[in-house]
Amino acid sequence: MRHPVGDPQPEGDDPATDALRQTSDQEWPWIQLESSNQKKVSDAVKISEVRSLVQLRKPEPDRIERTLRRCVTIEDLQHAAWRRWPRSVRGYVEGGADGEVSLARNRAAYEALGLVPSPLRDVTEVDLRTSILGGDSTLPFALAPTGYTRMMHPDGESAVARAARDAGVPYTMSTMATTRLENVAGEVGGDLWFQLYVWRDRGLVRDLLERAKASGYRALMLTVDTPVTGLRVRDVHNGFTIPPQLSASTVLDMARHPMWCARLLVGPAITFANFAPEVGRSPEGLMEFAAKQFDPSVTWEDLAWIRGLWQGPLMVKGLVSAQDAARAVEVGVDAVVLSNHGGRQLDQVVVPLQMLPAVRDQVGDKIEVYVDSGIRRGSDIAIALALGADAVLVGRPYLYGLGAAGERGVAASISMLGDELRRAMTLMGVTSVAQLRAEGSALVRSLPSG
């Protein structure tokens, strides 16, 4: 290293050092080797450090497992199902009546409430078990009745019933099911409820009751909010029918969902399995037949008639007022389900959750009170229980799981809601469903609007 005459040399330099710097690497090979080894050791240390911090996930060959790994919430299952469903099926599951005002209000009612936790309590053990209609349930909710379920996944009601049985919660089989009620009872079992409409054809009603009783269904749910069907605008726009009507736009949309289409084509024909086979061959079609069977003349006397025919637990679904709940007590029902049909019948009807405290005050502990419509999270269940519900019913959440991943998806939806409820109760400072209901008024507050 040369320096101009008169310039000071850098501190620590001397002629020997200068000479060493001018020597080529080839003349000192062991120095180069040592430097190279140090670099390799340094690189090895860095790689080991990275490996300890980052665990690479092995590729998952199972498509369903890949889907479920990405799903943490009910909303995740919803989006996964959307990717698999044609537009008409999405519209059927997600749609409401008319302007869908009730549909939106159902969800908004839960979001307008806040939880008031009570910390500094021992919440080491949180017990979600409860009794529903005299039966033991691992969770304070049942799976609600849904129609056309095999449109969401070819395994349909059987997959839902298996997931409910394995989770230890009740499952309600719909009159409008796409699987025979005897098949679900005989092949799956579990705590099964049967949902019934009072048709114009009272002979058909009596026949369904006798079949449900003979098959071992433990409880009967009578739906009373359908004197006529609501106007499901999305279904009209999408041409949703059973069996599907293949317009040009329907075919194009199905082409975008080949897996759903393939499953539909290779599986048994989708029909209302609890109706006689000749109904499906009628010129008017299944949906038209069902719509004409809804009876606007049904009254409280018909409820009393049903009570006389069914000796097991009986609940009425579709009431929202305290006065009607009190009258149901007089008829002899065992429970009421406060429901606006998920916003799918009368639009702009009151939200069941908002009517819950008044209904509970009216009926006291004479009957059990359940609520549905708008529940998407475990914290929603906590709110409903705190406001007086004995249990809740969920519908769309498990349909999302079914559409996303079949039976395993339904199981995942049940598990998600249970885990979220357990976490919410732990953070709220309560350790049982009974405690949550007892302290309810202190745990929930209305939030300021805006």
Phi, psi and omega in degrees: 000122183259144178234142177302150179299133179091343177282141177289140176286151177302147183300131178094347179280146174213172183303325181293317178297320180297321180292320180298321181294332183274357181277138182286159179296330181296333181280347180228064189296327183293333177292317179296318180298318180296318179297319180295318180295321178299321179295318179297318178297318180297317178296320179298320179297318180296318180296318179296323178295319180295317181297326179287336182265332184239117176258112180284131181281133178291145178302137181258113182287338182279116184298319182294318179296322177299318179297313184292330177297331181275352186257118180250330184232170175300324178298324176296317177297323178301312181292325177295320178293320179304320182294338183260339184268142168294166183302321183295321179289318176302316181296322179295314183291317188272341190283160174235191181271148173049243182274004178060031177293314180297322178304313180290320182292327178304313181288319182297330182298321178289321182288343179276358181249147179241148178266141180247096183289155176237092186282186180060040173237153177282110180240035180300319181242119177244122185252118181264359182291149179203177175249131178236116181054038178083000178250148179283137178225137180288340182223152183276045174208157176239159177273125186285161176287138175223141180269164174057033193295332178288351171290332180279327178198141186298338179280342169046226186300326181296319178295318179296315181297320179296316180296319179295316178302312183293330179278343180082033178235156180289151174233134182256118179275130184274147170305324183271025181293157177257013174227140181298139181299327178294324181294316180296317181293316185284325185264339185242301182079204185100190178274094188258133171247155177240131179262136187227143166255151172272100181284165170301320179278094183294336175295322177295322178298312181297321180297317179297320178299314181295322179293318179296318180296315182294332182275352176096016175293130189280325186225156180242134177244115179263118178270127189238009183257027183229057173297330169220165178277144175290161178276105178270095189298320181297322179296320179296314180297324185268357180065037183286120179217163173238118354289166184300140174261120190267087171280174180298317181292326178295316179299318180296317180292321178296327179297334178281351181229068188297326181294315178299317182297317181296317179296322180295321185285325184273341181275174176300153180300140179277124181209169173282099193290342182268002174265161178297147183303327182293339178296318180294339180264003182287150182299329184284339179088165186294312185294323178293320177299313181298317181299322180286341180280338176299133192245112179286357181265002182295134182227184178297333178295326178290325175297317178297323177298316178297319179301323179289332181275335186245116183271347181276187177302135182233130175235153179246127182248131177118001173276152176224345184260154178294323181296317179293323178298320179295322179292325177297325176299318181296327180288335178107021177286162181261341181199155171239145175250107176288119189203143168246030176063033180066025182077020188253001180245266178276119178282153182064021174285160181297155180278127181306319181302321182289338179270349187302311182301319180294320179295316179298319178298324183289315187265345181059228179255019181292324177222167175274150182235125177243164179217146172222189178082104173102358184279126180228345185223163176297327178294331175296319178296319178299319179297313181298317179296320180295330180273001173124357180285144172282329179195174177231165173244139178237140181235290183304320181305318181282335174294325175299315178297318179299314181293326183283320190206027176063216182302318180295329177290321176297315178300320179295320180295319178296316181296319179300312181296319178296315179296318179295320179295316179299316180296318180297315180295320178299314181289334177281339179093025178238149188241002179205161177297320180298318179294320179300317180289322182292324183261012190308315186296336180270352188255350184230136178225147173285138178270150178297139180291149180084000000 
